[in-house]
Amino acid sequence: MARSGSVETVTNKNMGVPKRKPSHSRQRMRRAYNSVLTLPQVTSCPQCASAYVPHRVCPSCGYYNGRQTITVNSLS
Ligand SMILES: [Zn+2]
């Protein structure tokens, strides 16, 4: 039997395939952008002093803008 219905044939028919691999320069340019990316900023909560993302409700005490907004169930 001819293997006309192989996975590779179907994949190449439906998807765009790069004509050539990225050069070392392009590969390095793509990966150089990762040095720009940083983790989201984290500050300490004024209510409970635990770490939280600014302009979000504190996940440990439920406070936002100086008042209780959500009730947090603590398992401990
Ligand atoms: Zn808090």
N, CA, C, O and the ligand as a Tripos MOL2 file, in Angstrom:
@<TRIPOS>MOLECULE
protein
  305   303    77     0     0
PROTEIN
NO_CHARGES

@<TRIPOS>ATOM
      1 N           0.8300   -1.2020    0.0000 N.3       1 MET1
      2 CA          0.0000    0.0000    0.0000 C.3       1 MET1
      3 C           0.8660    1.2540    0.0000 C.2       1 MET1
      4 O           1.8900    1.3210    0.6800 O.2       1 MET1
      5 N           0.4430    2.2280   -0.7630 N.am      2 ALA2
      6 CA          1.1640    3.4950   -0.7620 C.3       2 ALA2
      7 C           0.7750    4.2810    0.4860 C.2       2 ALA2
      8 O          -0.3760    4.2530    0.9200 O.2       2 ALA2
      9 N           1.7340    4.9670    1.0440 N.am      3 ARG3
     10 CA          1.4870    5.7100    2.2790 C.3       3 ARG3
     11 C           1.1120    7.1480    1.9360 C.2       3 ARG3
     12 O           1.7960    8.0970    2.3210 O.2       3 ARG3
     13 N           0.0010    7.2860    1.1990 N.am      4 SER4
     14 CA         -0.3840    8.6310    0.7670 C.3       4 SER4
     15 C          -1.0070    9.4290    1.9070 C.2       4 SER4
     16 O          -0.9310   10.6580    1.9240 O.2       4 SER4
     17 N          -1.6210    8.7300    2.8540 N.am      5 GLY5
     18 CA         -2.3170    9.4420    3.9190 C.3       5 GLY5
     19 C          -1.4920    9.5750    5.1860 C.2       5 GLY5
     20 O          -2.0500    9.5600    6.2830 O.2       5 GLY5
     21 N          -0.1950    9.7020    5.0640 N.am      6 SER6
     22 CA          0.6410    9.8130    6.2570 C.3       6 SER6
     23 C           0.4090   11.1530    6.9520 C.2       6 SER6
     24 O          -0.1250   12.0880    6.3560 O.2       6 SER6
     25 N           0.8030   11.2310    8.1740 N.am      7 VAL7
     26 CA          0.5610   12.4190    8.9880 C.3       7 VAL7
     27 C           1.3000   13.6180    8.4000 C.2       7 VAL7
     28 O           0.7680   14.7280    8.3790 O.2       7 VAL7
     29 N           2.5100   13.3980    7.9280 N.am      8 GLU8
     30 CA          3.3070   14.5070    7.4330 C.3       8 GLU8
     31 C           2.6740   15.1370    6.1940 C.2       8 GLU8
     32 O           2.7030   16.3570    6.0300 O.2       8 GLU8
     33 N           2.0960   14.2940    5.3140 N.am      9 THR9
     34 CA          1.4690   14.8130    4.1080 C.3       9 THR9
     35 C           0.2550   15.6650    4.4530 C.2       9 THR9
     36 O           0.0610   16.7450    3.8950 O.2       9 THR9
     37 N          -0.5570   15.1700    5.3740 N.am     10 VAL10
     38 CA         -1.7650   15.9070    5.7630 C.3      10 VAL10
     39 C          -1.3800   17.2240    6.4370 C.2      10 VAL10
     40 O          -2.0000   18.2590    6.1930 O.2      10 VAL10
     41 N          -0.3550   17.1760    7.2800 N.am     11 THR11
     42 CA          0.0700   18.3680    7.9950 C.3      11 THR11
     43 C           0.5830   19.4280    7.0260 C.2      11 THR11
     44 O           0.2610   20.6070    7.1700 O.2      11 THR11
     45 N           1.3700   19.0190    6.0520 N.am     12 ASN12
     46 CA          1.9150   19.9850    5.1060 C.3      12 ASN12
     47 C           0.8330   20.5600    4.2050 C.2      12 ASN12
     48 O           0.9770   21.6720    3.6980 O.2      12 ASN12
     49 N          -0.2450   19.8160    4.0020 N.am     13 LYS13
     50 CA         -1.3080   20.3090    3.1520 C.3      13 LYS13
     51 C          -2.1090   21.4060    3.8550 C.2      13 LYS13
     52 O          -2.5780   22.3490    3.2190 O.2      13 LYS13
     53 N          -2.2590   21.2710    5.1810 N.am     14 ASN14
     54 CA         -3.1470   22.1830    5.8990 C.3      14 ASN14
     55 C          -2.4130   23.3430    6.5590 C.2      14 ASN14
     56 O          -3.0300   24.3690    6.8450 O.2      14 ASN14
     57 N          -1.1270   23.2090    6.8060 N.am     15 MET15
     58 CA         -0.4150   24.2240    7.5770 C.3      15 MET15
     59 C           0.6500   24.8830    6.7210 C.2      15 MET15
     60 O           1.1690   24.2890    5.7760 O.2      15 MET15
     61 N           0.9690   26.1420    7.0750 N.am     16 GLY16
     62 CA          2.1020   26.7930    6.4660 C.3      16 GLY16
     63 C           3.3840   26.2780    7.0870 C.2      16 GLY16
     64 O           3.4840   26.1690    8.3090 O.2      16 GLY16
     65 N           4.3510   25.9670    6.2710 N.am     17 VAL17
     66 CA          5.6050   25.4140    6.7560 C.3      17 VAL17
     67 C           6.7220   26.3960    6.4140 C.2      17 VAL17
     68 O           6.8010   26.8580    5.2760 O.2      17 VAL17
     69 N           7.5900   26.7250    7.3800 N.am     18 PRO18
     70 CA          8.6820   27.6520    7.0940 C.3      18 PRO18
     71 C           9.5950   27.1180    6.0000 C.2      18 PRO18
     72 O           9.9420   25.9370    5.9750 O.2      18 PRO18
     73 N           9.9680   28.0070    5.1080 N.am     19 LYS19
     74 CA         10.8260   27.5850    3.9980 C.3      19 LYS19
     75 C          12.2280   27.2690    4.4710 C.2      19 LYS19
     76 O          12.8600   26.3410    3.9660 O.2      19 LYS19
     77 N          12.7270   28.0340    5.4430 N.am     20 ARG20
     78 CA         14.0700   27.7800    5.9580 C.3      20 ARG20
     79 C          14.0930   28.0520    7.4550 C.2      20 ARG20
     80 O          13.2300   28.7540    7.9810 O.2      20 ARG20
     81 N          15.0750   27.5000    8.1260 N.am     21 LYS21
     82 CA         15.1540   27.7050    9.5820 C.3      21 LYS21
     83 C          15.6450   29.1160    9.8700 C.2      21 LYS21
     84 O          16.3470   29.7060    9.0480 O.2      21 LYS21
     85 N          15.2780   29.6750   11.0510 N.am     22 PRO22
     86 CA         15.7290   31.0140   11.3990 C.3      22 PRO22
     87 C          17.2470   31.0560   11.5290 C.2      22 PRO22
     88 O          17.8730   30.1260   12.0380 O.2      22 PRO22
     89 N          17.8220   32.1630   11.0550 N.am     23 SER23
     90 CA         19.2630   32.3120   11.1740 C.3      23 SER23
     91 C          19.6420   32.4920   12.6380 C.2      23 SER23
     92 O          18.7870   32.7750   13.4780 O.2      23 SER23
     93 N          20.9200   32.3290   12.9360 N.am     24 HIS24
     94 CA         21.3820   32.5210   14.3160 C.3      24 HIS24
     95 C          21.0810   33.9370   14.7810 C.2      24 HIS24
     96 O          20.7540   34.1530   15.9480 O.2      24 HIS24
     97 N          21.1880   34.8980   13.8810 N.am     25 SER25
     98 CA         20.9130   36.2850   14.2370 C.3      25 SER25
     99 C          19.4570   36.4680   14.6320 C.2      25 SER25
    100 O          19.1590   37.0800   15.6570 O.2      25 SER25
    101 N          18.5460   35.9360   13.8160 N.am     26 ARG26
    102 CA         17.1200   36.0910   14.1170 C.3      26 ARG26
    103 C          16.7500   35.3450   15.3940 C.2      26 ARG26
    104 O          15.9300   35.8160   16.1810 O.2      26 ARG26
    105 N          17.3540   34.1900   15.5910 N.am     27 GLN27
    106 CA         17.0930   33.4200   16.8010 C.3      27 GLN27
    107 C          17.5270   34.2160   18.0320 C.2      27 GLN27
    108 O          16.8210   34.2460   19.0390 O.2      27 GLN27
    109 N          18.6930   34.8600   17.9440 N.am     28 ARG28
    110 CA         19.1840   35.6500   19.0800 C.3      28 ARG28
    111 C          18.3640   36.9120   19.2800 C.2      28 ARG28
    112 O          18.1480   37.3440   20.4120 O.2      28 ARG28
    113 N          17.9010   37.5130   18.1710 N.am     29 MET29
    114 CA         17.0630   38.7090   18.3080 C.3      29 MET29
    115 C          15.7530   38.3600   18.9980 C.2      29 MET29
    116 O          15.2650   39.1370   19.8180 O.2      29 MET29
    117 N          15.1770   37.2060   18.6820 N.am     30 ARG30
    118 CA         13.9320   36.7850   19.3120 C.3      30 ARG30
    119 C          14.1450   36.5480   20.8030 C.2      30 ARG30
    120 O          13.3250   36.9510   21.6280 O.2      30 ARG30
    121 N          15.2540   35.8880   21.1390 N.am     31 ARG31
    122 CA         15.4810   35.5560   22.5430 C.3      31 ARG31
    123 C          15.9820   36.7490   23.3400 C.2      31 ARG31
    124 O          15.8790   36.7490   24.5670 O.2      31 ARG31
    125 N          16.5230   37.7650   22.6770 N.am     32 ALA32
    126 CA         17.0130   38.9400   23.3960 C.3      32 ALA32
    127 C          15.8580   39.7120   24.0150 C.2      32 ALA32
    128 O          16.0460   40.4150   25.0080 O.2      32 ALA32
    129 N          14.6470   39.5860   23.4310 N.am     33 TYR33
    130 CA         13.5050   40.3150   23.9740 C.3      33 TYR33
    131 C          13.1120   39.7800   25.3430 C.2      33 TYR33
    132 O          12.4720   40.4940   26.1160 O.2      33 TYR33
    133 N          13.4780   38.5420   25.6630 N.am     34 ASN34
    134 CA         13.1270   37.9720   26.9630 C.3      34 ASN34
    135 C          13.8080   38.7170   28.0990 C.2      34 ASN34
    136 O          13.3190   38.6900   29.2290 O.2      34 ASN34
    137 N          14.9230   39.3790   27.8260 N.am     35 SER35
    138 CA         15.5850   40.1320   28.8840 C.3      35 SER35
    139 C          14.7940   41.3790   29.2480 C.2      35 SER35
    140 O          14.9390   41.9030   30.3530 O.2      35 SER35
    141 N          13.9510   41.8650   28.3230 N.am     36 VAL36
    142 CA         13.1380   43.0490   28.5900 C.3      36 VAL36
    143 C          11.9670   42.6990   29.5060 C.2      36 VAL36
    144 O          11.5560   43.5100   30.3360 O.2      36 VAL36
    145 N          11.4300   41.4830   29.3510 N.am     37 LEU37
    146 CA         10.2620   41.0760   30.1190 C.3      37 LEU37
    147 C          10.6220   40.9230   31.5880 C.2      37 LEU37
    148 O          11.6700   40.3800   31.9370 O.2      37 LEU37
    149 N           9.7260   41.4160   32.4420 N.am     38 THR38
    150 CA          9.9580   41.3230   33.8810 C.3      38 THR38
    151 C           8.7290   40.7320   34.5560 C.2      38 THR38
    152 O           7.6440   40.6960   33.9750 O.2      38 THR38
    153 N           8.9060   40.2780   35.7640 N.am     39 LEU39
    154 CA          7.8070   39.7410   36.5410 C.3      39 LEU39
    155 C           6.9020   40.8820   36.9950 C.2      39 LEU39
    156 O           7.3760   42.0120   37.1110 O.2      39 LEU39
    157 N           5.6150   40.6310   37.2570 N.am     40 PRO40
    158 CA          4.7290   41.6870   37.7630 C.3      40 PRO40
    159 C           5.2050   42.1870   39.1140 C.2      40 PRO40
    160 O           5.7160   41.4340   39.9430 O.2      40 PRO40
    161 N           5.0140   43.5050   39.3070 N.am     41 GLN41
    162 CA          5.4940   44.1380   40.5260 C.3      41 GLN41
    163 C           4.6530   43.6830   41.7190 C.2      41 GLN41
    164 O           3.4430   43.4870   41.6130 O.2      41 GLN41
    165 N           5.3210   43.5240   42.8400 N.am     42 VAL42
    166 CA          4.6620   43.0400   44.0530 C.3      42 VAL42
    167 C           5.0230   43.9750   45.1860 C.2      42 VAL42
    168 O           6.1960   44.2850   45.3900 O.2      42 VAL42
    169 N           4.0100   44.4330   45.9320 N.am     43 THR43
    170 CA          4.2340   45.2610   47.1030 C.3      43 THR43
    171 C           3.6140   44.5810   48.3190 C.2      43 THR43
    172 O           2.9130   43.5770   48.1980 O.2      43 THR43
    173 N           3.8890   45.1530   49.4990 N.am     44 SER44
    174 CA          3.3550   44.5590   50.7180 C.3      44 SER44
    175 C           2.0400   45.2320   51.0820 C.2      44 SER44
    176 O           1.9010   46.4480   50.9500 O.2      44 SER44
    177 N           1.0960   44.4550   51.5310 N.am     45 CYS45
    178 CA         -0.2360   44.9500   51.8690 C.3      45 CYS45
    179 C          -0.1570   45.8490   53.1060 C.2      45 CYS45
    180 O           0.4830   45.4720   54.0870 O.2      45 CYS45
    181 N          -0.7960   47.0360   53.0860 N.am     46 PRO46
    182 CA         -0.7710   47.8840   54.2860 C.3      46 PRO46
    183 C          -1.6190   47.3140   55.4260 C.2      46 PRO46
    184 O          -1.4380   47.6910   56.5840 O.2      46 PRO46
    185 N          -2.5340   46.4150   55.1030 N.am     47 GLN47
    186 CA         -3.4120   45.8510   56.1380 C.3      47 GLN47
    187 C          -2.7680   44.6480   56.8290 C.2      47 GLN47
    188 O          -2.7300   44.5790   58.0570 O.2      47 GLN47
    189 N          -2.2590   43.6950   56.0270 N.am     48 CYS48
    190 CA         -1.7290   42.4630   56.6130 C.3      48 CYS48
    191 C          -0.2570   42.2530   56.2860 C.2      48 CYS48
    192 O           0.3270   41.2590   56.7180 O.2      48 CYS48
    193 N           0.3590   43.1640   55.5340 N.am     49 ALA49
    194 CA          1.7920   43.1490   55.2440 C.3      49 ALA49
    195 C           2.2270   41.9210   54.4450 C.2      49 ALA49
    196 O           3.4090   41.5760   54.4600 O.2      49 ALA49
    197 N           1.3110   41.2570   53.7520 N.am     50 SER50
    198 CA          1.7170   40.1690   52.8760 C.3      50 SER50
    199 C           1.8640   40.6930   51.4480 C.2      50 SER50
    200 O           1.3460   41.7610   51.1210 O.2      50 SER50
    201 N           2.5620   39.9500   50.6070 N.am     51 ALA51
    202 CA          2.8260   40.3980   49.2460 C.3      51 ALA51
    203 C           1.5560   40.3270   48.4110 C.2      51 ALA51
    204 O           0.8140   39.3470   48.4790 O.2      51 ALA51
    205 N           1.3030   41.3880   47.6090 N.am     52 TYR52
    206 CA          0.1560   41.3870   46.7100 C.3      52 TYR52
    207 C           0.4780   42.2660   45.5170 C.2      52 TYR52
    208 O           1.3810   43.1010   45.5810 O.2      52 TYR52
    209 N          -0.2610   42.0810   44.4220 N.am     53 VAL53
    210 CA         -0.0780   42.8650   43.2040 C.3      53 VAL53
    211 C          -0.8130   44.1920   43.3870 C.2      53 VAL53
    212 O          -1.9640   44.1890   43.8240 O.2      53 VAL53
    213 N          -0.1730   45.3440   43.0610 N.am     54 PRO54
    214 CA         -0.8330   46.6300   43.2520 C.3      54 PRO54
    215 C          -2.1010   46.7580   42.4090 C.2      54 PRO54
    216 O          -2.2010   46.1650   41.3350 O.2      54 PRO54
    217 N          -3.0710   47.5400   42.9030 N.am     55 HIS55
    218 CA         -4.3570   47.7920   42.2540 C.3      55 HIS55
    219 C          -5.1840   46.5170   42.1200 C.2      55 HIS55
    220 O          -6.0350   46.4080   41.2370 O.2      55 HIS55
    221 N          -4.9260   45.5570   43.0020 N.am     56 ARG56
    222 CA         -5.7390   44.3380   43.0680 C.3      56 ARG56
    223 C          -6.1220   44.1170   44.5210 C.2      56 ARG56
    224 O          -5.4800   44.6360   45.4340 O.2      56 ARG56
    225 N          -7.1710   43.3460   44.7210 N.am     57 VAL57
    226 CA         -7.5670   42.9920   46.0790 C.3      57 VAL57
    227 C          -6.5080   42.0710   46.6710 C.2      57 VAL57
    228 O          -6.0290   41.1520   46.0060 O.2      57 VAL57
    229 N          -6.1460   42.3250   47.9260 N.am     58 CYS58
    230 CA         -5.1500   41.4830   48.5830 C.3      58 CYS58
    231 C          -5.7180   40.0690   48.7390 C.2      58 CYS58
    232 O          -6.7930   39.9090   49.3160 O.2      58 CYS58
    233 N          -5.0320   39.0530   48.2470 N.am     59 PRO59
    234 CA         -5.5930   37.7050   48.3120 C.3      59 PRO59
    235 C          -5.6040   37.1060   49.7110 C.2      59 PRO59
    236 O          -6.3330   36.1450   49.9570 O.2      59 PRO59
    237 N          -4.8160   37.6480   50.6320 N.am     60 SER60
    238 CA         -4.7440   37.0220   51.9470 C.3      60 SER60
    239 C          -5.7040   37.6550   52.9430 C.2      60 SER60
    240 O          -6.1870   36.9570   53.8340 O.2      60 SER60
    241 N          -6.0100   38.9790   52.8270 N.am     61 CYS61
    242 CA         -6.9240   39.6000   53.7920 C.3      61 CYS61
    243 C          -8.1750   40.1600   53.1220 C.2      61 CYS61
    244 O          -9.1390   40.4780   53.8190 O.2      61 CYS61
    245 N          -8.1950   40.2950   51.7780 N.am     62 GLY62
    246 CA         -9.3960   40.7560   51.0880 C.3      62 GLY62
    247 C          -9.5970   42.2510   51.1370 C.2      62 GLY62
    248 O         -10.6900   42.7240   50.8270 O.2      62 GLY62
    249 N          -8.5760   43.0240   51.5180 N.am     63 TYR63
    250 CA         -8.7170   44.4650   51.5980 C.3      63 TYR63
    251 C          -8.3510   45.1070   50.2680 C.2      63 TYR63
    252 O          -7.4530   44.6370   49.5690 O.2      63 TYR63
    253 N          -9.0470   46.1810   49.9220 N.am     64 TYR64
    254 CA         -8.6700   47.0110   48.7810 C.3      64 TYR64
    255 C          -9.0700   48.4360   49.0980 C.2      64 TYR64
    256 O         -10.2020   48.6880   49.5100 O.2      64 TYR64
    257 N          -8.1510   49.3700   48.9110 N.am     65 ASN65
    258 CA         -8.3730   50.7970   49.1460 C.3      65 ASN65
    259 C          -8.8460   51.0640   50.5760 C.2      65 ASN65
    260 O          -9.7070   51.9110   50.8140 O.2      65 ASN65
    261 N          -8.2660   50.3280   51.5150 N.am     66 GLY66
    262 CA         -8.5280   50.5890   52.9200 C.3      66 GLY66
    263 C          -9.8190   50.0160   53.4610 C.2      66 GLY66
    264 O         -10.1970   50.3310   54.5890 O.2      66 GLY66
    265 N         -10.5080   49.1890   52.7010 N.am     67 ARG67
    266 CA        -11.7330   48.5920   53.2380 C.3      67 ARG67
    267 C         -11.8420   47.1480   52.7740 C.2      67 ARG67
    268 O         -11.2600   46.7440   51.7680 O.2      67 ARG67
    269 N         -12.6190   46.3760   53.5560 N.am     68 GLN68
    270 CA        -12.8130   44.9590   53.2480 C.3      68 GLN68
    271 C         -13.7270   44.8260   52.0390 C.2      68 GLN68
    272 O         -14.8600   45.3050   52.0610 O.2      68 GLN68
    273 N         -13.2360   44.1690   50.9700 N.am     69 THR69
    274 CA        -14.0470   44.0230   49.7690 C.3      69 THR69
    275 C         -14.5360   42.5930   49.5960 C.2      69 THR69
    276 O         -15.6730   42.3840   49.1730 O.2      69 THR69
    277 N         -13.7140   41.6110   49.9100 N.am     70 ILE70
    278 CA        -14.1270   40.2160   49.8230 C.3      70 ILE70
    279 C         -13.7580   39.5290   51.1240 C.2      70 ILE70
    280 O         -12.8400   39.9540   51.8250 O.2      70 ILE70
    281 N         -14.4710   38.4790   51.4350 N.am     71 THR71
    282 CA        -14.1140   37.6740   52.6140 C.3      71 THR71
    283 C         -13.2550   36.5200   52.1590 C.2      71 THR71
    284 O         -13.5960   35.8060   51.2150 O.2      71 THR71
    285 N         -12.1390   36.3430   52.8380 N.am     72 VAL72
    286 CA        -11.1640   35.3140   52.4780 C.3      72 VAL72
    287 C         -11.2850   34.1800   53.4750 C.2      72 VAL72
    288 O         -11.2140   34.3890   54.6860 O.2      72 VAL72
    289 N         -11.4670   32.9860   52.9580 N.am     73 ASN73
    290 CA        -11.4940   31.8100   53.8270 C.3      73 ASN73
    291 C         -10.0730   31.2920   54.0170 C.2      73 ASN73
    292 O          -9.4420   30.8410   53.0610 O.2      73 ASN73
    293 N          -9.5800   31.3550   55.2220 N.am     74 SER74
    294 CA         -8.2530   30.8370   55.5120 C.3      74 SER74
    295 C          -8.3670   29.4460   56.1120 C.2      74 SER74
    296 O          -9.1060   29.2220   57.0710 O.2      74 SER74
    297 N          -7.6090   28.5050   55.5190 N.am     75 LEU75
    298 CA         -7.6710   27.1210   55.9740 C.3      75 LEU75
    299 C          -6.8760   26.8980   57.2490 C.2      75 LEU75
    300 O          -7.1740   25.9840   58.0170 O.2      75 LEU75
    301 N          -5.8490   27.7410   57.4830 N.am     76 SER76
    302 CA         -5.0190   27.5170   58.6590 C.3      76 SER76
    303 C          -5.6290   28.1370   59.9080 C.2      76 SER76
    304 O          -5.0530   28.0390   60.9920 O.2      76 SER76
    305 ZN         -3.6640   42.0700   52.9160 Zn       77 ZN77
@<TRIPOS>BOND
     1     1     2 1
     2     2     3 1
     3     3     4 2
     4     3     5 am
     5     5     6 1
     6     6     7 1
     7     7     8 2
     8     7     9 am
     9     9    10 1
    10    10    11 1
    11    11    12 2
    12    11    13 am
    13    13    14 1
    14    14    15 1
    15    15    16 2
    16    15    17 am
    17    17    18 1
    18    18    19 1
    19    19    20 2
    20    19    21 am
    21    21    22 1
    22    22    23 1
    23    23    24 2
    24    23    25 am
    25    25    26 1
    26    26    27 1
    27    27    28 2
    28    27    29 am
    29    29    30 1
    30    30    31 1
    31    31    32 2
    32    31    33 am
    33    33    34 1
    34    34    35 1
    35    35    36 2
    36    35    37 am
    37    37    38 1
    38    38    39 1
    39    39    40 2
    40    39    41 am
    41    41    42 1
    42    42    43 1
    43    43    44 2
    44    43    45 am
    45    45    46 1
    46    46    47 1
    47    47    48 2
    48    47    49 am
    49    49    50 1
    50    50    51 1
    51    51    52 2
    52    51    53 am
    53    53    54 1
    54    54    55 1
    55    55    56 2
    56    55    57 am
    57    57    58 1
    58    58    59 1
    59    59    60 2
    60    59    61 am
    61    61    62 1
    62    62    63 1
    63    63    64 2
    64    63    65 am
    65    65    66 1
    66    66    67 1
    67    67    68 2
    68    67    69 am
    69    69    70 1
    70    70    71 1
    71    71    72 2
    72    71    73 am
    73    73    74 1
    74    74    75 1
    75    75    76 2
    76    75    77 am
    77    77    78 1
    78    78    79 1
    79    79    80 2
    80    79    81 am
    81    81    82 1
    82    82    83 1
    83    83    84 2
    84    83    85 am
    85    85    86 1
    86    86    87 1
    87    87    88 2
    88    87    89 am
    89    89    90 1
    90    90    91 1
    91    91    92 2
    92    91    93 am
    93    93    94 1
    94    94    95 1
    95    95    96 2
    96    95    97 am
    97    97    98 1
    98    98    99 1
    99    99   100 2
   100    99   101 am
   101   101   102 1
   102   102   103 1
   103   103   104 2
   104   103   105 am
   105   105   106 1
   106   106   107 1
   107   107   108 2
   108   107   109 am
   109   109   110 1
   110   110   111 1
   111   111   112 2
   112   111   113 am
   113   113   114 1
   114   114   115 1
   115   115   116 2
   116   115   117 am
   117   117   118 1
   118   118   119 1
   119   119   120 2
   120   119   121 am
   121   121   122 1
   122   122   123 1
   123   123   124 2
   124   123   125 am
   125   125   126 1
   126   126   127 1
   127   127   128 2
   128   127   129 am
   129   129   130 1
   130   130   131 1
   131   131   132 2
   132   131   133 am
   133   133   134 1
   134   134   135 1
   135   135   136 2
   136   135   137 am
   137   137   138 1
   138   138   139 1
   139   139   140 2
   140   139   141 am
   141   141   142 1
   142   142   143 1
   143   143   144 2
   144   143   145 am
   145   145   146 1
   146   146   147 1
   147   147   148 2
   148   147   149 am
   149   149   150 1
   150   150   151 1
   151   151   152 2
   152   151   153 am
   153   153   154 1
   154   154   155 1
   155   155   156 2
   156   155   157 am
   157   157   158 1
   158   158   159 1
   159   159   160 2
   160   159   161 am
   161   161   162 1
   162   162   163 1
   163   163   164 2
   164   163   165 am
   165   165   166 1
   166   166   167 1
   167   167   168 2
   168   167   169 am
   169   169   170 1
   170   170   171 1
   171   171   172 2
   172   171   173 am
   173   173   174 1
   174   174   175 1
   175   175   176 2
   176   175   177 am
   177   177   178 1
   178   178   179 1
   179   179   180 2
   180   179   181 am
   181   181   182 1
   182   182   183 1
   183   183   184 2
   184   183   185 am
   185   185   186 1
   186   186   187 1
   187   187   188 2
   188   187   189 am
   189   189   190 1
   190   190   191 1
   191   191   192 2
   192   191   193 am
   193   193   194 1
   194   194   195 1
   195   195   196 2
   196   195   197 am
   197   197   198 1
   198   198   199 1
   199   199   200 2
   200   199   201 am
   201   201   202 1
   202   202   203 1
   203   203   204 2
   204   203   205 am
   205   205   206 1
   206   206   207 1
   207   207   208 2
   208   207   209 am
   209   209   210 1
   210   210   211 1
   211   211   212 2
   212   211   213 am
   213   213   214 1
   214   214   215 1
   215   215   216 2
   216   215   217 am
   217   217   218 1
   218   218   219 1
   219   219   220 2
   220   219   221 am
   221   221   222 1
   222   222   223 1
   223   223   224 2
   224   223   225 am
   225   225   226 1
   226   226   227 1
   227   227   228 2
   228   227   229 am
   229   229   230 1
   230   230   231 1
   231   231   232 2
   232   231   233 am
   233   233   234 1
   234   234   235 1
   235   235   236 2
   236   235   237 am
   237   237   238 1
   238   238   239 1
   239   239   240 2
   240   239   241 am
   241   241   242 1
   242   242   243 1
   243   243   244 2
   244   243   245 am
   245   245   246 1
   246   246   247 1
   247   247   248 2
   248   247   249 am
   249   249   250 1
   250   250   251 1
   251   251   252 2
   252   251   253 am
   253   253   254 1
   254   254   255 1
   255   255   256 2
   256   255   257 am
   257   257   258 1
   258   258   259 1
   259   259   260 2
   260   259   261 am
   261   261   262 1
   262   262   263 1
   263   263   264 2
   264   263   265 am
   265   265   266 1
   266   266   267 1
   267   267   268 2
   268   267   269 am
   269   269   270 1
   270   270   271 1
   271   271   272 2
   272   271   273 am
   273   273   274 1
   274   274   275 1
   275   275   276 2
   276   275   277 am
   277   277   278 1
   278   278   279 1
   279   279   280 2
   280   279   281 am
   281   281   282 1
   282   282   283 1
   283   283   284 2
   284   283   285 am
   285   285   286 1
   286   286   287 1
   287   287   288 2
   288   287   289 am
   289   289   290 1
   290   290   291 1
   291   291   292 2
   292   291   293 am
   293   293   294 1
   294   294   295 1
   295   295   296 2
   296   295   297 am
   297   297   298 1
   298   298   299 1
   299   299   300 2
   300   299   301 am
   301   301   302 1
   302   302   303 1
   303   303   304 2
@<TRIPOS>SUBSTRUCTURE
     1 MET1         2 RESIDUE 1 A MET
     2 ALA2         6 RESIDUE 1 A ALA
     3 ARG3        10 RESIDUE 1 A ARG
     4 SER4        14 RESIDUE 1 A SER
     5 GLY5        18 RESIDUE 1 A GLY
     6 SER6        22 RESIDUE 1 A SER
     7 VAL7        26 RESIDUE 1 A VAL
     8 GLU8        30 RESIDUE 1 A GLU
     9 THR9        34 RESIDUE 1 A THR
    10 VAL10       38 RESIDUE 1 A VAL
    11 THR11       42 RESIDUE 1 A THR
    12 ASN12       46 RESIDUE 1 A ASN
    13 LYS13       50 RESIDUE 1 A LYS
    14 ASN14       54 RESIDUE 1 A ASN
    15 MET15       58 RESIDUE 1 A MET
    16 GLY16       62 RESIDUE 1 A GLY
    17 VAL17       66 RESIDUE 1 A VAL
    18 PRO18       70 RESIDUE 1 A PRO
    19 LYS19       74 RESIDUE 1 A LYS
    20 ARG20       78 RESIDUE 1 A ARG
    21 LYS21       82 RESIDUE 1 A LYS
    22 PRO22       86 RESIDUE 1 A PRO
    23 SER23       90 RESIDUE 1 A SER
    24 HIS24       94 RESIDUE 1 A HIS
    25 SER25       98 RESIDUE 1 A SER
    26 ARG26      102 RESIDUE 1 A ARG
    27 GLN27      106 RESIDUE 1 A GLN
    28 ARG28      110 RESIDUE 1 A ARG
    29 MET29      114 RESIDUE 1 A MET
    30 ARG30      118 RESIDUE 1 A ARG
    31 ARG31      122 RESIDUE 1 A ARG
    32 ALA32      126 RESIDUE 1 A ALA
    33 TYR33      130 RESIDUE 1 A TYR
    34 ASN34      134 RESIDUE 1 A ASN
    35 SER35      138 RESIDUE 1 A SER
    36 VAL36      142 RESIDUE 1 A VAL
    37 LEU37      146 RESIDUE 1 A LEU
    38 THR38      150 RESIDUE 1 A THR
    39 LEU39      154 RESIDUE 1 A LEU
    40 PRO40      158 RESIDUE 1 A PRO
    41 GLN41      162 RESIDUE 1 A GLN
    42 VAL42      166 RESIDUE 1 A VAL
    43 THR43      170 RESIDUE 1 A THR
    44 SER44      174 RESIDUE 1 A SER
    45 CYS45      178 RESIDUE 1 A CYS
    46 PRO46      182 RESIDUE 1 A PRO
    47 GLN47      186 RESIDUE 1 A GLN
    48 CYS48      190 RESIDUE 1 A CYS
    49 ALA49      194 RESIDUE 1 A ALA
    50 SER50      198 RESIDUE 1 A SER
    51 ALA51      202 RESIDUE 1 A ALA
    52 TYR52      206 RESIDUE 1 A TYR
    53 VAL53      210 RESIDUE 1 A VAL
    54 PRO54      214 RESIDUE 1 A PRO
    55 HIS55      218 RESIDUE 1 A HIS
    56 ARG56      222 RESIDUE 1 A ARG
    57 VAL57      226 RESIDUE 1 A VAL
    58 CYS58      230 RESIDUE 1 A CYS
    59 PRO59      234 RESIDUE 1 A PRO
    60 SER60      238 RESIDUE 1 A SER
    61 CYS61      242 RESIDUE 1 A CYS
    62 GLY62      246 RESIDUE 1 A GLY
    63 TYR63      250 RESIDUE 1 A TYR
    64 TYR64      254 RESIDUE 1 A TYR
    65 ASN65      258 RESIDUE 1 A ASN
    66 GLY66      262 RESIDUE 1 A GLY
    67 ARG67      266 RESIDUE 1 A ARG
    68 GLN68      270 RESIDUE 1 A GLN
    69 THR69      274 RESIDUE 1 A THR
    70 ILE70      278 RESIDUE 1 A ILE
    71 THR71      282 RESIDUE 1 A THR
    72 VAL72      286 RESIDUE 1 A VAL
    73 ASN73      290 RESIDUE 1 A ASN
    74 SER74      294 RESIDUE 1 A SER
    75 LEU75      298 RESIDUE 1 A LEU
    76 SER76      302 RESIDUE 1 A SER
    77 ZN77       305 GROUP 0 **** ****
